[in-house]
Amino acid sequence: MESFCRDCFRLNCPHARCDGCGSPRVLSHPELFDLSIAHMDCDAFYASVEKRDNPELRNKPLIIGGGRRGVVSTACYVARIRGVKSAMPMFQALKLCPEAVVVKPRMERYVHFSKKIKAMMEELSPAIEPLSLDEAFIDLSGTAKLHGFPPAVLLAKLVKRMEQELGLTGSIGLSHNKFLAKIASDLDKPNGFSIIGLEETERFLADKPIKLIWGVGASGQGKLHQAGIYTFQDLLRWDRKELSKKFGQLGDRLWSLARGQDHRAVEPRETIKSISHETTFHEDTKDRTLLKGHLWRMTEKVSDRAKAKELEGSVVTLKLKSSDHKIITRRLSLREPTQFAHVIYDSLARLLDATDHGISYRLLGAGLSGLQAEGQRSVAADLLDEQAARKSQAERASDEIRAKFGTDAIVKGRALR
């Protein structure tokens, strides 16, 4: 059986421990050196970055998120053992783990490390499909001759390098398609490496719950359960036409996935439709000064992410949730696409001014969409606004200072509200 050591990368280790370095992390599988589609998922990424930057947090339960009325962005594995999960209301998470340290997200820091990890991947293959800041598909087909190692070893080298150079770990899923690679990456977290081979695919999937199907949420699972479908084995009992008739386009996809078939290619180009940020307040408020202070801080986060991804957008979106949980959304198309916080904020502030001043709000959100690569805008906006160029230059200078000395190095007056 093909094997190698994940620590010293010695090939063909015949024993449970490596004959070269003695490590117990020997990986073996009949198809180990034949598979080339992988999914790499960083382990508790936001929390891991915070623990990397602050060693005092290393052994403590850590939650990344907002106040008691916010939600959990992510949690470290110490907190997860207590039952804390992403998207869980913060008050519920703190009931489960009252001793947890809560840290607000630092998106610019996470983007910084995400770029470094992506650069490491790009040294192995140009076929990388990011799903978020902390996970991506990578197709290593045909790279063995170039690098002198099979894809499995290259992936092990990648996560070892991430740990040594960045202090971050990741889990690898390796298979013959994207669907199975993503499932595999969740099988042995954190710092794991799991494989689903072609020959074992249907046997592996048979008794697994259909919730493993990426993109089928709680509502979709409910409909499948109503039809008596709980596992992949249940799906195999259905005829393809019957599934399509019952579930439409999803039915045809379910028929293929039940058999472990996924013909989607790894798409190198990252497609981001929108960038947004929102916050839930500790107390409902109708104070416009306070709302605009929050709006500026969220606009900065949206702008930072757009700049980090070298994107600019032509549509801004304001999102509000009233005290009776009614969602209010307002959109505005800009004259020219932008990534600058002052431009986004001015437009969002106008939308906020046009809303009912008598309503109290519990949530506020800012978004940017209609995205394109930066540098494609015309200079028309600058010609119409004599102050635009000066404001943009000032914001660039501010960005450089915040990047060097921290996000609080320069704070706008409106952000102090």
Steps between C-alpha positions, in 0.01 A plus 500: 500500500631846411608707801713790620588683822324835550792633706816409306322405170678167473326284237385140536502467878404135571425547870264706716795718598739657254825304463686829445379741771284278721187713446164323542351721227541249219231531234412195288230428244472283187439809282720740697719604206225487234265770633547870424188702598527646848319727741711688756316644799684706762428389856284754691670766287397827668556355849834350394622837371404664830681230701801532273516875563431470874663191657316571829184372328659174384337263754187704568154454343474777241196634316521744211186713480306801621320588822240297687240569229737415218591161359807278502720542192717207600633332813818314585486126557513542879171695481355262239539210743258690726247516217574846359436520125526758223188717451381416855356798694769638729289479815445129436871441435593672827252285691671191362849639561481790750880515545559561127701800388306699237696690236358721226593395143802668336424443134808680371719260699316193371524627142877548550553133592250378240711665228817335631337155499364551150848602380636172640231309311578684178857372518356148465227552240322780312168315539378639832136577580460699822171451684573750777798650678583169665415224253560414136496221244827423326553281193848348495453289188821481299718668764698193615765528227539872560551475876643151530234377742143367461212735592445341843857579609480854358187560710669370814795730428256791459340464844839435662628823347189688620568382852873581494484838325160634609420311817169382352371151426268358237320176420520330162237298318628311193278319251407471132251791496407817686192362674692218669812708568293747703336218697842345565649821643247491786570140600814555705517857632709674618827452312366191323547334164220275372454314173197366315609282209308420183456131582357564847271791410155337503589282798621804693190708423235229551416558867590870514224758567387718211594810700854440365378628162647847472232759421203302628391695807250426773201568272633269228579230753144528633355436153729202450401360838134533407574277200667244726854598398738518795818340369683460170381141494142629500582716197636199311155338512350779290493502123661802336177609331305466824750717687487765226122497498484530879778754558557663160857593408617404850374146441741442212787629712397276790502195273863573402621587849343185646750313282786733586498659155597866464632624166555863602849624426707697748436856383809717557320831476351611828145626456387734776156652454499733799687616810302584812524550872228535763465536876229432758470761775495428873187717520258617231566860398355780288790738573618613156839615625563159653373319190730702273796426727433128463442547126843659455678217681322239286572697184871495587490121533324463163750738341797316654380168361438648154852647496651174624331310216581776247133553421267796470121507486226706341207425735478574873245333727366608837340235719297568813301279737238677709417416861209286375748302281383649170782509241542824304737506201594804289732502196664775299694478172811716495608720212838324496620177670703558817684332786546816708335517841409868479309448173317192625417669830362818343258294288394276789450799728259650246306175492489496880379863510208401276372232740239552774666691788235382745593131480747330733744260342677191638723424198688707243686376195707643213572330168676553168409308184526527121866410550779521245879508502639829628648745252219469244314815608517821300618836633158658443413501871823680591434765234152563640623509862810715545549358850478132391867458415611668824264284708617183326867587555431572866321167540789313338742666742271408789490138380880481500520633856231260627670207326831585668383604849159334538139579418468746789802708398269742318137533604248725329300729728175341384629157608514618863126549514 
